[in-house]
């Protein structure tokens, strides 16, 4: 017994509607919620606008050390046996000879910076700039390559290997310094 065409049409319509609902449900399940999507896009655009505005206003994101409070330009020369001679560039006086096998941090740091110079085609005639900064940083800068190392980042013991070559900063004569016995001196 066959069903009348009317029933077949209704069944077919119901089947199409069920298929449409399933497709719509699957499509709906794959959608990203609109509020979090708009929030993420807004955050990205805001970040881009702030960074662009800061750059256009002249803000330099490179971390710059505080002002120098003490500095010295030093030249370094290799000596036999792995020793390194340290010279004050202003006076050409020998500051110290670091014996081979001692102060491996000093020797490896200088070797690394000298290698950068050689790659750039420069020699050892230009002095390195060693500086102590108001924020406690100690930097070694190569004016030839522009490379600057924050020596404190390698640990205080390693930084002390270089800081011994800096002159001791003195207080201006107008500053009163308190001594251990409580008497002020100029």
mmCIF file of the C-alpha atoms, coordinates in Angstrom:
data_MODEL
# 
_entry.id   MODEL 
# 
loop_
_atom_site.group_PDB 
_atom_site.id 
_atom_site.type_symbol 
_atom_site.label_atom_id 
_atom_site.label_alt_id 
_atom_site.label_comp_id 
_atom_site.label_asym_id 
_atom_site.label_entity_id 
_atom_site.label_seq_id 
_atom_site.pdbx_PDB_ins_code 
_atom_site.Cartn_x 
_atom_site.Cartn_y 
_atom_site.Cartn_z 
_atom_site.occupancy 
_atom_site.B_iso_or_equiv 
_atom_site.pdbx_formal_charge 
_atom_site.auth_seq_id 
_atom_site.auth_comp_id 
_atom_site.auth_asym_id 
_atom_site.auth_atom_id 
_atom_site.pdbx_PDB_model_num 
ATOM 1   C CA . UNK A 1 1   ? 0.000   0.000  0.000  1.00 0.00 ? 1   UNK A CA 1 
ATOM 2   C CA . UNK A 1 2   ? 1.444   3.256  -1.034 1.00 0.00 ? 2   UNK A CA 1 
ATOM 3   C CA . UNK A 1 3   ? 0.946   6.433  0.841  1.00 0.00 ? 3   UNK A CA 1 
ATOM 4   C CA . UNK A 1 4   ? -0.729  9.296  -0.872 1.00 0.00 ? 4   UNK A CA 1 
ATOM 5   C CA . UNK A 1 5   ? 1.524   11.974 -2.391 1.00 0.00 ? 5   UNK A CA 1 
ATOM 6   C CA . UNK A 1 6   ? 0.411   14.428 0.212  1.00 0.00 ? 6   UNK A CA 1 
ATOM 7   C CA . UNK A 1 7   ? 2.004   12.399 3.048  1.00 0.00 ? 7   UNK A CA 1 
ATOM 8   C CA . UNK A 1 8   ? 5.183   11.874 1.066  1.00 0.00 ? 8   UNK A CA 1 
ATOM 9   C CA . UNK A 1 9   ? 5.422   15.637 0.561  1.00 0.00 ? 9   UNK A CA 1 
ATOM 10  C CA . UNK A 1 10  ? 4.998   16.315 4.274  1.00 0.00 ? 10  UNK A CA 1 
ATOM 11  C CA . UNK A 1 11  ? 7.613   13.698 5.176  1.00 0.00 ? 11  UNK A CA 1 
ATOM 12  C CA . UNK A 1 12  ? 10.001  15.110 2.625  1.00 0.00 ? 12  UNK A CA 1 
ATOM 13  C CA . UNK A 1 13  ? 9.476   18.647 3.954  1.00 0.00 ? 13  UNK A CA 1 
ATOM 14  C CA . UNK A 1 14  ? 10.051  17.482 7.531  1.00 0.00 ? 14  UNK A CA 1 
ATOM 15  C CA . UNK A 1 15  ? 13.243  15.687 6.443  1.00 0.00 ? 15  UNK A CA 1 
ATOM 16  C CA . UNK A 1 16  ? 14.522  18.843 4.704  1.00 0.00 ? 16  UNK A CA 1 
ATOM 17  C CA . UNK A 1 17  ? 13.730  20.938 7.762  1.00 0.00 ? 17  UNK A CA 1 
ATOM 18  C CA . UNK A 1 18  ? 15.573  18.489 10.049 1.00 0.00 ? 18  UNK A CA 1 
ATOM 19  C CA . UNK A 1 19  ? 18.581  18.495 7.719  1.00 0.00 ? 19  UNK A CA 1 
ATOM 20  C CA . UNK A 1 20  ? 18.537  22.321 7.671  1.00 0.00 ? 20  UNK A CA 1 
ATOM 21  C CA . UNK A 1 21  ? 18.347  22.484 11.485 1.00 0.00 ? 21  UNK A CA 1 
ATOM 22  C CA . UNK A 1 22  ? 21.298  20.070 11.834 1.00 0.00 ? 22  UNK A CA 1 
ATOM 23  C CA . UNK A 1 23  ? 23.409  22.085 9.396  1.00 0.00 ? 23  UNK A CA 1 
ATOM 24  C CA . UNK A 1 24  ? 22.468  25.313 11.175 1.00 0.00 ? 24  UNK A CA 1 
ATOM 25  C CA . UNK A 1 25  ? 23.330  23.798 14.588 1.00 0.00 ? 25  UNK A CA 1 
ATOM 26  C CA . UNK A 1 26  ? 26.755  22.620 13.337 1.00 0.00 ? 26  UNK A CA 1 
ATOM 27  C CA . UNK A 1 27  ? 27.414  26.038 11.819 1.00 0.00 ? 27  UNK A CA 1 
ATOM 28  C CA . UNK A 1 28  ? 26.385  27.744 15.057 1.00 0.00 ? 28  UNK A CA 1 
ATOM 29  C CA . UNK A 1 29  ? 28.661  25.465 17.127 1.00 0.00 ? 29  UNK A CA 1 
ATOM 30  C CA . UNK A 1 30  ? 31.708  26.552 15.083 1.00 0.00 ? 30  UNK A CA 1 
ATOM 31  C CA . UNK A 1 31  ? 31.156  30.289 15.579 1.00 0.00 ? 31  UNK A CA 1 
ATOM 32  C CA . UNK A 1 32  ? 33.354  32.335 17.907 1.00 0.00 ? 32  UNK A CA 1 
ATOM 33  C CA . UNK A 1 33  ? 31.404  34.318 20.493 1.00 0.00 ? 33  UNK A CA 1 
ATOM 34  C CA . UNK A 1 34  ? 31.183  37.903 19.286 1.00 0.00 ? 34  UNK A CA 1 
ATOM 35  C CA . UNK A 1 35  ? 31.862  39.802 22.525 1.00 0.00 ? 35  UNK A CA 1 
ATOM 36  C CA . UNK A 1 36  ? 35.273  38.161 23.271 1.00 0.00 ? 36  UNK A CA 1 
ATOM 37  C CA . UNK A 1 37  ? 36.207  38.441 19.587 1.00 0.00 ? 37  UNK A CA 1 
ATOM 38  C CA . UNK A 1 38  ? 35.438  42.171 19.536 1.00 0.00 ? 38  UNK A CA 1 
ATOM 39  C CA . UNK A 1 39  ? 37.286  42.634 22.830 1.00 0.00 ? 39  UNK A CA 1 
ATOM 40  C CA . UNK A 1 40  ? 40.413  40.912 21.459 1.00 0.00 ? 40  UNK A CA 1 
ATOM 41  C CA . UNK A 1 41  ? 40.347  42.972 18.272 1.00 0.00 ? 41  UNK A CA 1 
ATOM 42  C CA . UNK A 1 42  ? 39.855  46.185 20.292 1.00 0.00 ? 42  UNK A CA 1 
ATOM 43  C CA . UNK A 1 43  ? 42.786  45.314 22.575 1.00 0.00 ? 43  UNK A CA 1 
ATOM 44  C CA . UNK A 1 44  ? 45.067  44.641 19.593 1.00 0.00 ? 44  UNK A CA 1 
ATOM 45  C CA . UNK A 1 45  ? 44.075  47.944 17.939 1.00 0.00 ? 45  UNK A CA 1 
ATOM 46  C CA . UNK A 1 46  ? 44.532  49.876 21.188 1.00 0.00 ? 46  UNK A CA 1 
ATOM 47  C CA . UNK A 1 47  ? 47.993  48.374 21.685 1.00 0.00 ? 47  UNK A CA 1 
ATOM 48  C CA . UNK A 1 48  ? 48.967  49.231 18.118 1.00 0.00 ? 48  UNK A CA 1 
ATOM 49  C CA . UNK A 1 49  ? 47.706  52.809 18.564 1.00 0.00 ? 49  UNK A CA 1 
ATOM 50  C CA . UNK A 1 50  ? 49.587  53.302 21.857 1.00 0.00 ? 50  UNK A CA 1 
ATOM 51  C CA . UNK A 1 51  ? 52.876  51.917 20.517 1.00 0.00 ? 51  UNK A CA 1 
ATOM 52  C CA . UNK A 1 52  ? 52.580  53.982 17.334 1.00 0.00 ? 52  UNK A CA 1 
ATOM 53  C CA . UNK A 1 53  ? 51.788  57.112 19.328 1.00 0.00 ? 53  UNK A CA 1 
ATOM 54  C CA . UNK A 1 54  ? 54.745  56.583 21.651 1.00 0.00 ? 54  UNK A CA 1 
ATOM 55  C CA . UNK A 1 55  ? 57.133  56.038 18.739 1.00 0.00 ? 55  UNK A CA 1 
ATOM 56  C CA . UNK A 1 56  ? 55.831  59.118 16.904 1.00 0.00 ? 56  UNK A CA 1 
ATOM 57  C CA . UNK A 1 57  ? 56.248  61.161 20.094 1.00 0.00 ? 57  UNK A CA 1 
ATOM 58  C CA . UNK A 1 58  ? 59.931  60.189 20.206 1.00 0.00 ? 58  UNK A CA 1 
ATOM 59  C CA . UNK A 1 59  ? 59.866  57.551 22.933 1.00 0.00 ? 59  UNK A CA 1 
ATOM 60  C CA . UNK A 1 60  ? 62.798  55.149 22.484 1.00 0.00 ? 60  UNK A CA 1 
ATOM 61  C CA . UNK A 1 61  ? 61.975  51.702 23.885 1.00 0.00 ? 61  UNK A CA 1 
ATOM 62  C CA . UNK A 1 62  ? 65.651  50.737 24.203 1.00 0.00 ? 62  UNK A CA 1 
ATOM 63  C CA . UNK A 1 63  ? 66.610  50.466 27.848 1.00 0.00 ? 63  UNK A CA 1 
ATOM 64  C CA . UNK A 1 64  ? 69.062  53.297 28.521 1.00 0.00 ? 64  UNK A CA 1 
ATOM 65  C CA . UNK A 1 65  ? 71.167  53.316 31.684 1.00 0.00 ? 65  UNK A CA 1 
ATOM 66  C CA . UNK A 1 66  ? 71.054  56.239 34.094 1.00 0.00 ? 66  UNK A CA 1 
ATOM 67  C CA . UNK A 1 67  ? 73.610  59.014 33.834 1.00 0.00 ? 67  UNK A CA 1 
ATOM 68  C CA . UNK A 1 68  ? 77.275  58.140 34.217 1.00 0.00 ? 68  UNK A CA 1 
ATOM 69  C CA . UNK A 1 69  ? 78.816  59.024 37.554 1.00 0.00 ? 69  UNK A CA 1 
ATOM 70  C CA . UNK A 1 70  ? 82.264  57.644 36.823 1.00 0.00 ? 70  UNK A CA 1 
ATOM 71  C CA . UNK A 1 71  ? 83.913  56.523 33.591 1.00 0.00 ? 71  UNK A CA 1 
ATOM 72  C CA . UNK A 1 72  ? 87.214  55.607 32.043 1.00 0.00 ? 72  UNK A CA 1 
ATOM 73  C CA . UNK A 1 73  ? 88.341  54.789 28.515 1.00 0.00 ? 73  UNK A CA 1 
ATOM 74  C CA . UNK A 1 74  ? 90.526  51.696 28.471 1.00 0.00 ? 74  UNK A CA 1 
ATOM 75  C CA . UNK A 1 75  ? 92.558  49.876 25.849 1.00 0.00 ? 75  UNK A CA 1 
ATOM 76  C CA . UNK A 1 76  ? 93.343  46.194 26.184 1.00 0.00 ? 76  UNK A CA 1 
ATOM 77  C CA . UNK A 1 77  ? 96.301  44.357 24.653 1.00 0.00 ? 77  UNK A CA 1 
ATOM 78  C CA . UNK A 1 78  ? 97.034  40.642 24.566 1.00 0.00 ? 78  UNK A CA 1 
ATOM 79  C CA . UNK A 1 79  ? 100.306 39.589 26.138 1.00 0.00 ? 79  UNK A CA 1 
ATOM 80  C CA . UNK A 1 80  ? 102.230 36.301 26.042 1.00 0.00 ? 80  UNK A CA 1 
ATOM 81  C CA . UNK A 1 81  ? 100.845 33.468 28.143 1.00 0.00 ? 81  UNK A CA 1 
ATOM 82  C CA . UNK A 1 82  ? 97.237  34.676 27.813 1.00 0.00 ? 82  UNK A CA 1 
ATOM 83  C CA . UNK A 1 83  ? 97.810  37.812 29.887 1.00 0.00 ? 83  UNK A CA 1 
ATOM 84  C CA . UNK A 1 84  ? 95.891  41.009 29.126 1.00 0.00 ? 84  UNK A CA 1 
ATOM 85  C CA . UNK A 1 85  ? 97.419  44.459 29.598 1.00 0.00 ? 85  UNK A CA 1 
ATOM 86  C CA . UNK A 1 86  ? 95.000  47.226 30.574 1.00 0.00 ? 86  UNK A CA 1 
ATOM 87  C CA . UNK A 1 87  ? 95.886  50.814 29.618 1.00 0.00 ? 87  UNK A CA 1 
ATOM 88  C CA . UNK A 1 88  ? 94.223  54.113 30.524 1.00 0.00 ? 88  UNK A CA 1 
ATOM 89  C CA . UNK A 1 89  ? 93.558  55.664 27.141 1.00 0.00 ? 89  UNK A CA 1 
ATOM 90  C CA . UNK A 1 90  ? 93.852  59.272 28.364 1.00 0.00 ? 90  UNK A CA 1 
ATOM 91  C CA . UNK A 1 91  ? 97.285  58.886 29.973 1.00 0.00 ? 91  UNK A CA 1 
ATOM 92  C CA . UNK A 1 92  ? 98.520  55.786 28.095 1.00 0.00 ? 92  UNK A CA 1 
ATOM 93  C CA . UNK A 1 93  ? 99.581  54.487 31.530 1.00 0.00 ? 93  UNK A CA 1 
ATOM 94  C CA . UNK A 1 94  ? 99.532  50.771 32.247 1.00 0.00 ? 94  UNK A CA 1 
ATOM 95  C CA . UNK A 1 95  ? 96.720  50.186 34.739 1.00 0.00 ? 95  UNK A CA 1 
ATOM 96  C CA . UNK A 1 96  ? 97.172  46.451 35.281 1.00 0.00 ? 96  UNK A CA 1 
ATOM 97  C CA . UNK A 1 97  ? 98.334  43.245 33.660 1.00 0.00 ? 97  UNK A CA 1 
ATOM 98  C CA . UNK A 1 98  ? 95.769  40.488 34.153 1.00 0.00 ? 98  UNK A CA 1 
ATOM 99  C CA . UNK A 1 99  ? 97.768  37.225 34.249 1.00 0.00 ? 99  UNK A CA 1 
ATOM 100 C CA . UNK A 1 100 ? 96.756  34.385 31.946 1.00 0.00 ? 100 UNK A CA 1 
ATOM 101 C CA . UNK A 1 101 ? 94.411  32.003 33.749 1.00 0.00 ? 101 UNK A CA 1 
ATOM 102 C CA . UNK A 1 102 ? 93.043  34.763 36.030 1.00 0.00 ? 102 UNK A CA 1 
ATOM 103 C CA . UNK A 1 103 ? 89.780  36.649 35.533 1.00 0.00 ? 103 UNK A CA 1 
ATOM 104 C CA . UNK A 1 104 ? 88.331  34.413 32.849 1.00 0.00 ? 104 UNK A CA 1 
ATOM 105 C CA . UNK A 1 105 ? 85.252  36.667 32.680 1.00 0.00 ? 105 UNK A CA 1 
ATOM 106 C CA . UNK A 1 106 ? 87.402  39.667 31.707 1.00 0.00 ? 106 UNK A CA 1 
ATOM 107 C CA . UNK A 1 107 ? 89.263  37.728 29.050 1.00 0.00 ? 107 UNK A CA 1 
ATOM 108 C CA . UNK A 1 108 ? 86.175  36.084 27.539 1.00 0.00 ? 108 UNK A CA 1 
ATOM 109 C CA . UNK A 1 109 ? 84.249  39.381 27.486 1.00 0.00 ? 109 UNK A CA 1 
ATOM 110 C CA . UNK A 1 110 ? 87.100  41.197 25.775 1.00 0.00 ? 110 UNK A CA 1 
ATOM 111 C CA . UNK A 1 111 ? 87.616  38.337 23.308 1.00 0.00 ? 111 UNK A CA 1 
ATOM 112 C CA . UNK A 1 112 ? 83.945  38.492 22.364 1.00 0.00 ? 112 UNK A CA 1 
ATOM 113 C CA . UNK A 1 113 ? 84.026  42.247 21.834 1.00 0.00 ? 113 UNK A CA 1 
ATOM 114 C CA . UNK A 1 114 ? 87.329  42.059 19.894 1.00 0.00 ? 114 UNK A CA 1 
ATOM 115 C CA . UNK A 1 115 ? 85.810  39.389 17.628 1.00 0.00 ? 115 UNK A CA 1 
ATOM 116 C CA . UNK A 1 116 ? 82.923  41.752 16.833 1.00 0.00 ? 116 UNK A CA 1 
ATOM 117 C CA . UNK A 1 117 ? 85.440  44.450 15.937 1.00 0.00 ? 117 UNK A CA 1 
ATOM 118 C CA . UNK A 1 118 ? 87.397  42.129 13.647 1.00 0.00 ? 118 UNK A CA 1 
ATOM 119 C CA . UNK A 1 119 ? 84.185  41.119 11.859 1.00 0.00 ? 119 UNK A CA 1 
ATOM 120 C CA . UNK A 1 120 ? 83.569  44.822 11.252 1.00 0.00 ? 120 UNK A CA 1 
ATOM 121 C CA . UNK A 1 121 ? 87.115  45.293 9.952  1.00 0.00 ? 121 UNK A CA 1 
ATOM 122 C CA . UNK A 1 122 ? 88.315  47.365 12.939 1.00 0.00 ? 122 UNK A CA 1 
ATOM 123 C CA . UNK A 1 123 ? 91.337  46.891 15.172 1.00 0.00 ? 123 UNK A CA 1 
ATOM 124 C CA . UNK A 1 124 ? 92.180  47.484 18.818 1.00 0.00 ? 124 UNK A CA 1 
ATOM 125 C CA . UNK A 1 125 ? 93.350  51.091 18.517 1.00 0.00 ? 125 UNK A CA 1 
ATOM 126 C CA . UNK A 1 126 ? 90.064  52.623 19.759 1.00 0.00 ? 126 UNK A CA 1 
ATOM 127 C CA . UNK A 1 127 ? 89.493  52.379 23.511 1.00 0.00 ? 127 UNK A CA 1 
ATOM 128 C CA . UNK A 1 128 ? 86.501  50.768 25.191 1.00 0.00 ? 128 UNK A CA 1 
ATOM 129 C CA . UNK A 1 129 ? 84.348  52.950 27.458 1.00 0.00 ? 129 UNK A CA 1 
ATOM 130 C CA . UNK A 1 130 ? 83.825  51.590 30.980 1.00 0.00 ? 130 UNK A CA 1 
ATOM 131 C CA . UNK A 1 131 ? 81.186  53.475 32.982 1.00 0.00 ? 131 UNK A CA 1 
ATOM 132 C CA . UNK A 1 132 ? 79.489  53.293 36.363 1.00 0.00 ? 132 UNK A CA 1 
ATOM 133 C CA . UNK A 1 133 ? 75.949  54.683 36.368 1.00 0.00 ? 133 UNK A CA 1 
ATOM 134 C CA . UNK A 1 134 ? 73.776  56.320 39.015 1.00 0.00 ? 134 UNK A CA 1 
ATOM 135 C CA . UNK A 1 135 ? 71.386  53.353 38.956 1.00 0.00 ? 135 UNK A CA 1 
ATOM 136 C CA . UNK A 1 136 ? 74.183  50.924 39.912 1.00 0.00 ? 136 UNK A CA 1 
ATOM 137 C CA . UNK A 1 137 ? 74.823  49.585 36.434 1.00 0.00 ? 137 UNK A CA 1 
ATOM 138 C CA . UNK A 1 138 ? 78.306  49.047 35.113 1.00 0.00 ? 138 UNK A CA 1 
ATOM 139 C CA . UNK A 1 139 ? 78.598  49.116 31.338 1.00 0.00 ? 139 UNK A CA 1 
ATOM 140 C CA . UNK A 1 140 ? 81.368  48.389 28.879 1.00 0.00 ? 140 UNK A CA 1 
ATOM 141 C CA . UNK A 1 141 ? 80.757  50.024 25.514 1.00 0.00 ? 141 UNK A CA 1 
ATOM 142 C CA . UNK A 1 142 ? 82.610  49.560 22.260 1.00 0.00 ? 142 UNK A CA 1 
ATOM 143 C CA . UNK A 1 143 ? 82.336  52.860 20.368 1.00 0.00 ? 143 UNK A CA 1 
ATOM 144 C CA . UNK A 1 144 ? 83.436  51.128 17.147 1.00 0.00 ? 144 UNK A CA 1 
ATOM 145 C CA . UNK A 1 145 ? 80.635  48.549 16.995 1.00 0.00 ? 145 UNK A CA 1 
ATOM 146 C CA . UNK A 1 146 ? 78.126  50.305 19.281 1.00 0.00 ? 146 UNK A CA 1 
ATOM 147 C CA . UNK A 1 147 ? 77.835  47.169 21.413 1.00 0.00 ? 147 UNK A CA 1 
ATOM 148 C CA . UNK A 1 148 ? 77.140  47.848 25.099 1.00 0.00 ? 148 UNK A CA 1 
ATOM 149 C CA . UNK A 1 149 ? 77.281  45.217 27.821 1.00 0.00 ? 149 UNK A CA 1 
ATOM 150 C CA . UNK A 1 150 ? 75.574  45.629 31.170 1.00 0.00 ? 150 UNK A CA 1 
ATOM 151 C CA . UNK A 1 151 ? 78.246  43.886 33.244 1.00 0.00 ? 151 UNK A CA 1 
ATOM 152 C CA . UNK A 1 152 ? 76.113  43.656 36.408 1.00 0.00 ? 152 UNK A CA 1 
ATOM 153 C CA . UNK A 1 153 ? 73.787  41.348 34.459 1.00 0.00 ? 153 UNK A CA 1 
ATOM 154 C CA . UNK A 1 154 ? 76.576  38.745 34.616 1.00 0.00 ? 154 UNK A CA 1 
ATOM 155 C CA . UNK A 1 155 ? 76.685  38.914 38.425 1.00 0.00 ? 155 UNK A CA 1 
ATOM 156 C CA . UNK A 1 156 ? 78.313  41.256 40.901 1.00 0.00 ? 156 UNK A CA 1 
ATOM 157 C CA . UNK A 1 157 ? 81.530  39.240 41.140 1.00 0.00 ? 157 UNK A CA 1 
ATOM 158 C CA . UNK A 1 158 ? 82.006  39.464 37.380 1.00 0.00 ? 158 UNK A CA 1 
ATOM 159 C CA . UNK A 1 159 ? 81.174  43.184 37.403 1.00 0.00 ? 159 UNK A CA 1 
ATOM 160 C CA . UNK A 1 160 ? 83.814  43.726 40.107 1.00 0.00 ? 160 UNK A CA 1 
ATOM 161 C CA . UNK A 1 161 ? 86.408  42.323 37.693 1.00 0.00 ? 161 UNK A CA 1 
ATOM 162 C CA . UNK A 1 162 ? 85.900  45.479 35.638 1.00 0.00 ? 162 UNK A CA 1 
ATOM 163 C CA . UNK A 1 163 ? 84.875  48.004 38.308 1.00 0.00 ? 163 UNK A CA 1 
ATOM 164 C CA . UNK A 1 164 ? 88.322  47.915 39.885 1.00 0.00 ? 164 UNK A CA 1 
ATOM 165 C CA . UNK A 1 165 ? 89.583  49.939 36.901 1.00 0.00 ? 165 UNK A CA 1 
ATOM 166 C CA . UNK A 1 166 ? 87.207  52.832 37.516 1.00 0.00 ? 166 UNK A CA 1 
ATOM 167 C CA . UNK A 1 167 ? 88.382  55.813 39.530 1.00 0.00 ? 167 UNK A CA 1 
ATOM 168 C CA . UNK A 1 168 ? 86.625  56.263 42.858 1.00 0.00 ? 168 UNK A CA 1 
ATOM 169 C CA . UNK A 1 169 ? 84.063  59.062 42.499 1.00 0.00 ? 169 UNK A CA 1 
ATOM 170 C CA . UNK A 1 170 ? 84.573  61.964 44.842 1.00 0.00 ? 170 UNK A CA 1 
ATOM 171 C CA . UNK A 1 171 ? 81.910  64.134 46.404 1.00 0.00 ? 171 UNK A CA 1 
ATOM 172 C CA . UNK A 1 172 ? 81.904  67.807 45.372 1.00 0.00 ? 172 UNK A CA 1 
ATOM 173 C CA . UNK A 1 173 ? 83.548  70.117 47.905 1.00 0.00 ? 173 UNK A CA 1 
ATOM 174 C CA . UNK A 1 174 ? 80.199  71.735 48.725 1.00 0.00 ? 174 UNK A CA 1 
ATOM 175 C CA . UNK A 1 175 ? 78.830  68.424 50.029 1.00 0.00 ? 175 UNK A CA 1 
ATOM 176 C CA . UNK A 1 176 ? 79.152  67.787 53.770 1.00 0.00 ? 176 UNK A CA 1 
ATOM 177 C CA . UNK A 1 177 ? 80.273  64.257 54.518 1.00 0.00 ? 177 UNK A CA 1 
ATOM 178 C CA . UNK A 1 178 ? 79.579  62.744 57.904 1.00 0.00 ? 178 UNK A CA 1 
ATOM 179 C CA . UNK A 1 179 ? 82.500  60.831 59.422 1.00 0.00 ? 179 UNK A CA 1 
ATOM 180 C CA . UNK A 1 180 ? 82.381  57.942 61.882 1.00 0.00 ? 180 UNK A CA 1 
ATOM 181 C CA . UNK A 1 181 ? 82.972  60.231 64.885 1.00 0.00 ? 181 UNK A CA 1 
ATOM 182 C CA . UNK A 1 182 ? 80.109  62.548 63.889 1.00 0.00 ? 182 UNK A CA 1 
ATOM 183 C CA . UNK A 1 183 ? 82.292  65.488 62.798 1.00 0.00 ? 183 UNK A CA 1 
ATOM 184 C CA . UNK A 1 184 ? 81.397  66.916 59.412 1.00 0.00 ? 184 UNK A CA 1 
ATOM 185 C CA . UNK A 1 185 ? 84.155  67.585 56.967 1.00 0.00 ? 185 UNK A CA 1 
ATOM 186 C CA . UNK A 1 186 ? 84.346  69.233 53.570 1.00 0.00 ? 186 UNK A CA 1 
# 
